[in-house]
Amino acid sequence: QVQLVESGGGLVQPGGSLRLSCAASGSTFSIRAMGWYRQAPGKQRELVATITNEASTNYADSVKGRFAISGDNAKNTVYLQMNSLKLEDTAVYYCTADTRVWPGPTMTSWGQGTQVTVSS
């Protein structure tokens, strides 16, 4: 298991930028991929972006070209750079880590979430 701590959320105006960070601790050797999900009020939790150990990335269509996920393996930290923020990006953002210790199954750990509010 790994423990995840997010930071960097806050209030920003439309068109602004924020960078979220997620630091992993614990069994970090078992991490295979990390990512960000978000949940807006009254909506289901949705994928925002993921990054594998091989630095392969995947983005939701709604954030492509505006958000960028990156990782620092030495620091066991993943970042989400969010640019050109829109009102609809307002949500609680959750960091995730997929871990696997062979031959066991892949497990997913979740952070506690950080609030991002886009408002004028």
Disulfide bonds with the S-S distance in Angstrom:
Cys22-Cys95 2.02
